[in-house]
């Protein structure tokens, strides 16, 4: 990651913090940045990039819970709901959750009047 990107990243995190937005740079993105990859905070990602990132992440988490529920022999309602959801249902739920979360994050960025990444 070059020094220009690091300066933009620090400026972006500072602006998000001043606007009262926490969680703009989750641990996974921090880890990628420490590896030297040029990543952006969530509130500065492009809309398609944000939707893809959140959809993949949330679908993976929901699939893990589904597979965990499949290995449990329980009559508890939440476990049965996860078992009945199935793999395609888990992925569909992850896609919907990713899209809704992306909308919330974009509205937070607009409400806080955060500048575009290119303007930092």
Buried (B, 14 or more C-beta within 10 A) or exposed (E): BEEEBEEBBEEBBEBBEEBEBEEBBEEEBEEEBEEEEEBBBBBBBEEEBBBBBBBEBBBEEBBEBBEEBBEEEEEEEEBEEBBEBEEEBBBBBBBEBBBEBBEEBBEBBEEBEBEEBEEB
